[in-house]
Amino acid sequence: MSSHEYDEKKQDAYAVTGVDGVYDNQHQQAYGEGEEHVVAHEGLKRSLKSRHLAMISIGGVIGTGLFLGTGSALAHGGPLGLFLGYALMGSICYSVMICLGEMISFLPIPGGHIKLAERFVDPALSFTMGWNYWYNWVIILPAELSAAAVLINLWNKTLNNALWISICLIVVVVINLFGAGVYGECEFWFASIKVLTITGLIILGIILTAGGGPDHEKTGFRYWRDPGPFVQYAGIGGALGRFLGFWAVLTQAAFSYIGTEIVAIAAGEAKNPRRNLPRAIKKVYIRILVFYLGGTFIIGLLVPSNDKGLALNSGTALASPFVIAIRRAGIPALPSIINACLLTSAWSAASSDLFTSSRAIYGLAITRQAPKIFARTTKSGLPYVAIIFCALFGALAYMSLQSTAGQVFGYFANLTAAAGLMTWWGICLTYIRFEKGLRDQGISKSSLPYANRLNKGAFAAKYAIVMITIILFFSAWSVFLHGNWDAATFITNYLPLWLFPLLFFTYKFVKKTKWVRSTEMDFVSDLDVVEAESYEEAPPTTIAGKIWSAIM
């Protein structure tokens, strides 16, 4: 199809649907395609502002993985292994995001990449990605609630953690029941705290390494020399031991970056999506460079990789390399302040988990791959049934109060790590098909609201798919070391890799779905509504506004 034919097809679609009287495709799919009547358009409403999207994308990048997870990564890989592992994983994360950005900026529809997989690949992939993604976030929700309770234990261990779990769960549910606008506003302030915290810690780290702390001890690159830039993993000598240490960091870093794609799920509720989504995604690389690479580099200067505190206080603020460095320097009160910031981070993550899981099952419902009741919304666009259903899974957090149940729940939570990478894999496959469809139908990528030159010929997508496949295949390599076998680790790492194709082929066999041909891909449906809701915004005129615009 030529560009001229594509424009004519767009006009035909506009003539059929119109802008004022939109035929609701979402409800048509949710309640059956055979109906001839036009249903009232409710669905999701666009209430997320530009600054909300910016902070949602930042919040997905900055999490407890950066504050706490870097501790175990430093112990496994050393300062240089830590930095290289997060740098390589950052390149993969950026590749996934520019693929997602091109697609979701063009079609910012409810369901995000779940709906796009149905349109450009196969309904079976949409089904698989949707339920995989729903499971990923609905199980992480109780894990974050449990983490919040553990963080509070730094100040108070006398009260039962069930109280803290209940309070946090109520806060998260209330935030989401007030709608996407309130969620976006809360996430804006939560993410702002994260940004200020990590920025302050990086600056403080620079000061401490230069000898500006109370002890006036200059560390510089001391820990790169002793105990060294790499760690010999599990006592294995030579280059192999150093490489395995780096690889252990890479798998840890992979799970720290999961969540950056949440902005795609929020796309269906974003105001002025054609402008605000590209702005949110374009700056992802800056956040990766500044927060993750800057943070991991400073961590390698602050704490030696053999510091016992990295393993002794796992799950608490005391395990953070930044906190270890602050305590070694003799700065009082700061560990409690950082713990408070981590607590807001856990709240933010739990709120995002509920938002994302509810929109995921809503997206499945509008593609007829989940019960149609989950597609119900209020007149203000709140998918209340999906939210209430997903919130019920927050009660699984109480399993962590008992050792046996907590261990079982831990197995469920561990499954989400590989599930998140499988989502990225699916996004990249969808983009490869999307790019082929554009090419075969004669649609220029320059006509897209956002296009990245690094992705010419789907290069970034292919690079990310190859790297993600390798990482997933070797994700539990450590269990094969002599005397290190652990069946639970093996199963929780590799079960998602079997479940993903099992779900795909089962749905494909039962529903007899067909692979979407590139020449038959639909690039016009919903465009009329998206373009009607997009508009030019006046550029900022004040200095503060220009600075904010450049950063966000």
C-alpha positions in Angstrom: 0.0 0.0 0.0 1.4 3.4 -1.0 1.5 6.5 1.1 -1.4 7.9 -1.0 -3.5 4.8 -0.4 -2.7 4.9 3.3 -4.0 8.5 3.5 -7.1 7.5 1.6 -7.7 4.6 4.0 -7.3 7.0 6.9 -9.9 9.3 5.4 -12.3 6.4 4.9 -11.8 5.4 8.5 -12.6 9.0 9.6 -15.7 9.1 7.4 -17.0 5.9 9.0 -16.2 6.7 12.7 -16.1 10.4 12.9 -14.6 12.2 15.8 -17.7 13.2 17.7 -19.6 9.9 17.3 -16.9 7.3 17.8 -17.8 3.7 17.4 -16.4 2.2 20.5 -14.0 -0.6 19.3 -13.1 -1.4 22.9 -16.6 -2.2 23.8 -17.3 -4.0 20.5 -14.4 -6.3 21.2 -15.4 -6.8 24.9 -19.0 -7.7 24.2 -18.8 -9.4 20.8 -18.3 -8.3 17.2 -21.6 -9.6 15.9 -23.6 -6.7 17.5 -24.8 -4.1 15.0 -25.7 -1.4 17.5 -23.3 1.4 18.6 -22.6 1.4 22.3 -21.9 4.6 24.3 -18.3 5.4 24.6 -17.1 5.2 28.1 -13.7 3.4 28.4 -10.6 5.0 29.8 -10.3 8.8 29.9 -7.2 10.8 29.2 -6.3 12.5 32.5 -2.5 12.0 32.8 -0.6 15.2 32.1 2.9 15.7 30.6 4.6 15.9 34.0 2.7 12.8 35.2 4.0 10.8 32.2 7.6 12.1 32.7 7.6 11.1 36.3 5.9 7.7 35.6 8.7 6.9 33.2 11.3 8.1 35.7 9.6 6.1 38.5 9.9 3.0 36.4 13.7 3.5 36.1 14.4 4.4 39.7 13.4 1.8 42.3 14.6 -0.2 45.2 16.8 -2.1 42.7 19.0 1.0 42.5 19.0 1.7 46.2 19.3 -1.8 47.5 19.9 -4.3 44.7 23.2 -2.7 43.8 24.6 -3.9 47.1 24.5 -7.6 46.2 25.5 -6.7 42.6 28.6 -5.0 44.0 29.5 -8.0 46.1 29.2 -10.3 43.1 30.9 -8.3 40.4 33.1 -5.7 42.1 33.0 -2.0 41.1 33.9 -2.4 37.5 31.7 -5.5 37.0 28.8 -3.5 38.7 29.2 -0.6 36.3 29.6 -2.7 33.2 26.7 -4.9 34.0 24.3 -2.0 34.5 25.7 -0.2 31.4 25.1 -3.2 29.2 21.6 -3.8 30.6 20.9 0.0 30.2 21.6 -0.3 26.5 19.1 -3.2 26.3 16.5 -1.2 28.3 17.0 1.8 26.0 16.6 -0.3 22.9 13.3 -1.7 24.2 12.1 1.7 25.0 12.8 3.3 21.7 10.9 0.4 20.0 8.0 0.8 22.4 8.2 4.6 21.9 7.8 4.5 18.2 4.7 2.2 18.4 2.9 3.7 21.3 3.4 7.3 20.2 1.8 6.4 16.9 -1.0 4.4 18.5 -1.4 5.4 22.2 -4.4 3.1 22.8 -5.7 1.3 25.9 -3.8 -1.9 26.6 -0.5 -0.5 25.3 1.8 -3.2 23.9 -0.7 -5.9 24.7 -3.2 -4.5 22.2 -0.4 -3.7 19.7 0.7 -7.3 19.7 -2.8 -8.4 18.6 -2.8 -5.8 15.8 0.7 -6.4 14.4 1.7 -10.0 15.3 -0.9 -12.5 16.4 -3.8 -12.5 18.9 -2.1 -15.4 20.6 0.9 -13.2 21.4 -1.4 -10.6 22.8 -3.0 -13.2 25.0 0.3 -14.5 26.2 1.9 -11.1 26.8 -1.2 -9.8 28.5 -1.6 -12.6 31.1 2.2 -12.7 31.6 2.2 -9.0 32.2 -0.8 -9.1 34.5 0.8 -11.9 36.6 4.1 -10.0 36.7 2.6 -6.9 38.3 -0.2 -8.5 40.4 2.4 -10.7 42.2 4.9 -7.9 42.7 2.2 -5.8 44.4 2.2 -7.9 47.6 6.0 -8.2 47.4 6.3 -4.4 47.6 3.8 -4.2 50.5 5.9 -6.7 52.4 9.0 -4.7 51.6 7.4 -1.6 53.0 6.7 -3.3 56.2 10.3 -4.5 56.5 11.5 -1.0 55.9 9.3 0.3 58.8 11.0 -2.3 61.1 14.1 -0.1 61.1 12.2 2.2 63.4 9.7 0.0 65.1 9.8 -3.8 65.6 7.3 -4.1 68.3 4.1 -4.0 66.2 3.1 -6.9 63.9 3.9 -6.3 60.3 0.3 -7.1 59.4 -0.6 -3.6 60.6 1.9 -1.9 58.2 0.9 -4.2 55.3 -2.8 -3.3 55.9 -2.1 0.5 56.0 0.1 0.4 52.9 -2.5 -1.6 51.0 -5.3 0.7 51.9 -3.3 3.8 50.8 -2.5 2.1 47.5 -6.1 1.1 46.8 -7.4 4.5 47.7 -4.9 6.2 45.3 -6.0 4.0 42.4 -9.7 4.3 43.1 -9.5 8.1 42.7 -8.5 7.6 39.1 -5.6 8.0 36.8 -5.3 11.7 37.4 -4.8 11.2 41.2 -2.5 8.2 40.6 -0.4 10.4 38.2 -0.2 13.2 40.7 0.9 10.9 43.5 3.4 9.2 41.3 4.7 12.7 40.3 5.5 13.5 44.0 6.7 10.0 44.8 9.0 10.0 41.8 10.2 13.5 42.7 11.3 12.2 46.1 13.2 9.4 44.3 14.9 11.8 42.0 15.9 14.1 44.8 17.1 11.2 46.9 19.3 9.6 44.3 20.6 12.9 43.1 21.5 13.9 46.6 23.2 10.5 47.3 25.3 10.8 44.1 26.4 14.3 45.1 27.1 13.2 48.7 29.0 10.2 47.3 31.3 12.5 45.3 31.9 14.6 48.5 32.7 11.5 50.6 35.2 10.1 48.1 36.9 13.4 48.0 37.3 13.4 51.8 34.5 15.9 52.5 32.8 13.7 55.2 33.2 14.0 59.0 36.1 11.5 58.9 37.9 13.4 56.1 38.9 10.1 54.6 39.6 10.3 50.8 38.8 7.0 49.1 39.1 7.9 45.5 39.7 4.7 43.5 41.1 2.8 46.5 38.6 0.0 46.3 39.3 -0.5 42.6 42.8 -1.4 43.6 42.0 -3.4 46.8 40.0 -5.7 46.7 40.0 -5.0 43.0 37.8 -4.0 40.1 36.3 -7.5 39.7 35.3 -10.3 42.1 36.2 -13.9 41.5 32.7 -15.4 41.6 32.3 -18.3 44.0 36.1 -18.5 44.4 36.6 -19.4 40.7 39.9 -18.1 39.6 41.1 -16.3 36.5 39.1 -14.7 33.7 36.3 -17.1 34.1 35.6 -16.2 37.7 35.7 -12.5 36.8 33.3 -13.0 33.9 30.9 -15.0 36.0 30.9 -12.1 38.6 30.0 -9.7 35.8 27.3 -12.0 34.5 25.8 -12.2 38.0 25.6 -8.4 38.0 24.0 -8.5 34.5 21.1 -10.7 35.6 20.6 -8.5 38.8 20.6 -5.4 36.7 18.1 -6.9 34.2 15.5 -7.1 37.0 16.3 -3.6 38.3 15.4 -2.0 34.9 12.0 -3.9 34.6 9.2 -1.4 34.8 10.4 1.3 32.4 7.7 0.1 30.0 4.8 1.1 32.3 4.5 4.3 30.4 3.0 2.3 27.5 0.2 1.0 29.7 -0.5 4.6 30.8 -0.6 5.7 27.1 -4.4 5.1 26.8 -5.0 7.7 29.6 -2.4 10.3 28.5 -3.4 13.8 27.5 -2.1 15.0 24.2 -0.4 11.7 23.6 1.3 12.5 20.3 3.3 15.2 22.1 3.7 13.9 25.6 4.6 10.3 25.0 7.6 11.0 22.8 8.8 13.6 25.3 8.7 11.0 28.1 10.5 8.3 26.1 13.1 10.5 24.5 14.7 11.3 27.8 15.0 7.7 29.1 18.6 7.5 28.1 19.4 10.6 30.2 17.9 9.0 33.3 19.8 5.7 32.6 23.1 7.6 32.2 22.6 9.9 35.2 20.8 7.7 37.8 22.0 4.2 37.0 25.4 4.6 35.5 26.2 7.6 37.6 24.9 5.9 40.7 26.7 2.6 40.2 30.0 4.3 39.4 29.9 6.3 42.7 28.9 3.2 44.6 32.0 1.5 43.3 34.1 4.3 44.8 32.3 4.4 48.2 32.2 0.8 49.4 34.6 -2.2 49.0 33.0 -5.2 47.3 33.9 -7.4 50.3 32.2 -5.3 52.9 30.1 -7.6 55.2 27.3 -5.1 55.5 26.3 -5.8 51.8 24.9 -9.2 52.8 24.1 -8.9 56.5 21.2 -6.5 56.2 19.5 -7.7 53.1 16.0 -6.1 52.4 16.6 -3.1 54.7 18.0 0.4 54.1 21.2 -0.7 56.0 22.1 -3.0 53.0 22.3 0.1 50.6 25.9 0.8 49.6 25.0 4.5 50.1 23.9 3.9 53.7 27.0 1.8 54.4 29.2 4.6 53.2 27.3 7.2 55.2 27.6 5.1 58.4 31.3 4.5 57.8 31.8 8.3 57.3 30.1 8.9 60.7 27.1 10.9 59.5 24.1 10.5 61.9 20.4 10.6 61.1 20.9 10.2 57.3 20.2 6.4 57.3 16.7 7.0 58.7 16.1 9.8 56.2 17.0 7.4 53.4 14.8 4.7 54.9 11.9 7.1 54.7 12.6 7.8 51.1 12.8 4.1 50.4 9.4 3.7 52.1 7.8 6.2 49.7 9.6 4.4 46.9 7.9 1.1 48.0 4.5 2.9 48.2 5.1 4.4 44.7 6.0 0.9 43.3 2.9 -0.7 44.9 0.7 2.0 43.5 2.2 1.5 40.1 1.8 -2.3 40.4 -1.9 -2.0 41.0 -2.4 0.6 38.2 -0.4 -1.5 35.7 -2.0 -4.9 36.6 -5.5 -3.4 36.4 -4.9 -1.8 33.0 -3.3 -5.1 31.8 -6.4 -7.1 32.6 -8.6 -4.3 31.2 -6.6 -4.5 28.0 -7.2 -8.3 27.9 -10.9 -7.7 28.4 -11.2 -5.3 25.5 -9.4 -7.8 23.2 -11.9 -10.5 24.4 -9.1 -12.5 26.1 -10.4 -12.0 29.7 -13.9 -11.9 31.1 -15.8 -8.9 29.7 -16.6 -7.7 33.3 -13.0 -6.4 33.6 -13.8 -3.9 30.7 -16.4 -2.1 32.8 -15.6 1.5 33.7 -17.3 4.3 35.5 -18.4 7.4 33.5 -15.2 9.1 34.6 -13.1 6.3 33.0 -12.1 4.2 36.1 -11.8 0.5 35.5 -13.2 -0.2 39.0 -13.8 -3.9 38.5 -10.2 -4.5 37.3 -8.8 -2.4 40.2 -10.8 -4.2 42.9 -9.9 -7.6 41.5 -6.2 -6.9 41.3 -6.2 -5.3 44.8 -7.4 -8.6 46.3 -4.1 -10.1 45.4 -2.4 -7.6 47.8 -3.6 -9.9 50.6 -0.9 -12.4 49.5 1.5 -10.1 51.4 0.3 -11.6 54.6 1.9 -14.9 53.5 5.3 -13.2 54.3 4.3 -13.2 58.0 4.9 -17.0 58.3 8.1 -18.6 57.3 6.7 -21.5 55.3 4.0 -19.4 53.5 6.6 -16.7 53.0 8.9 -19.1 51.3 6.2 -20.3 48.9 5.2 -16.6 48.2 8.9 -15.9 47.5 8.8 -18.6 44.7 5.9 -16.9 43.1 7.6 -13.5 43.3 10.8 -14.9 41.8 8.9 -16.0 38.7 8.2 -12.3 37.9 11.8 -11.5 37.2 11.9 -13.7 34.1 8.3 -12.7 33.2 9.4 -9.1 33.0 12.1 -9.9 30.5 9.7 -12.0 28.5 7.5 -8.9 28.2 10.5 -7.0 26.8 11.1 -9.8 24.3 7.5 -9.7 23.1 7.7 -5.9 22.7 10.7 -6.2 20.5 9.1 -8.9 18.4 6.0 -6.7 18.0 8.2 -3.8 16.8 10.0 -6.0 14.2 6.6 -6.9 12.7 5.4 -3.3 13.1 8.5 -2.0 11.2 8.0 -4.6 8.4 4.4 -3.6 8.1 5.3 0.0 7.6 7.9 -0.9 5.0 5.6 -3.3 3.1 2.7 -0.8 3.1 4.9 2.1 1.9 4.5 4.2 5.1 7.5 6.3 5.9 8.9 6.2 9.4 9.3 9.9 9.1 5.5 10.3 9.4 5.6 8.8 12.9 5.3 11.2 15.9 8.6 9.7 17.2 11.3 7.7 15.3 14.8 6.9 16.4 17.6 6.6 13.9 19.3 3.9 16.0 16.3 1.7 15.1 16.8 1.7 11.3 15.9 -1.7 10.0 14.7 -2.6 13.5 18.4 -2.8 14.6 17.7 -2.0 18.3 14.8 -4.5 18.5 17.0 -7.3 17.1 19.8 -6.4 19.4 17.6 -6.4 22.4 15.9 -9.8 21.4 19.3 -11.5 21.1 20.6 -10.1 24.4 17.4 -10.9 26.3 17.3 -14.4 25.0 20.9 -15.0 26.1 20.2 -13.5 29.6 17.1 -15.6 30.1 18.8 -18.8 28.9 21.7 -18.3 31.4 19.6 -16.6 34.2 20.1 -19.5 36.6 23.6 -20.6 35.5 24.9 -20.5 39.1 22.9 -23.6 40.1 25.0 -25.6 37.8 28.2 -24.8 39.7 29.6 -27.7 41.8 27.7 -28.1 45.0 25.4 -25.2 44.3 22.3 -26.9 42.9 19.0 -25.5 44.1 15.8 -26.8 42.5 13.6 -23.8 43.6 16.0 -21.3 41.9 16.1 -23.4 38.7 12.3 -23.7 38.5 11.5 -20.1 39.3 14.0 -18.9 36.7 13.1 -21.2 33.9 9.4 -21.9 34.4 8.3 -18.6 32.7 10.4 -19.5 29.7 8.3 -22.7 29.2 5.0 -21.1 30.2 5.3 -18.3 27.6 5.4 -20.5 24.5 2.9 -23.0 26.1 0.3 -20.2 26.6 1.0 -18.9 23.0 0.6 -22.3 21.2 -2.3 -23.4 23.4 -4.3 -20.2 22.6 -3.3 -20.4 19.0 -4.5 -24.0 18.7 -7.8 -23.4 20.6 -8.7 -20.2 19.0 -7.1 -21.0 15.6 -5.6 -17.5 15.4 -3.6 -16.4 12.4 -0.3 -14.6 12.1 -1.0 -11.1 10.9 0.5 -10.5 7.4 2.5 -7.3 7.0 0.4 -6.2 4.1 -2.8 -6.7 6.1 -1.7 -4.8 9.3 -4.2 -2.1 10.4 -2.4 1.2 10.8 -5.5 3.4 10.6 -8.1 2.3 13.2 -8.2 4.6 16.2 -6.0 7.2 14.5 -8.9 9.6 14.2 -9.5 9.7 17.9 -5.8 9.9 18.7 -5.2 12.8 16.4 -8.3 14.6 17.6 -7.0 14.5 21.1 -3.5 15.7 20.1 -2.7 19.4 19.8 0.2 21.9 19.7 1.2 23.3 23.0 2.8 26.7 23.4 6.5 26.5 24.4 7.5 27.7 27.8 8.5 31.3 28.1 10.0 31.5 31.6 13.6 30.3 32.4 12.3 27.8 35.0 9.8 26.5 32.4 12.5 26.0 29.8 14.8 24.2 32.3 11.9 21.9 33.3 11.1 21.2 29.7 14.7 20.4 28.9 14.9 17.9 31.8 11.5 16.3 31.5 
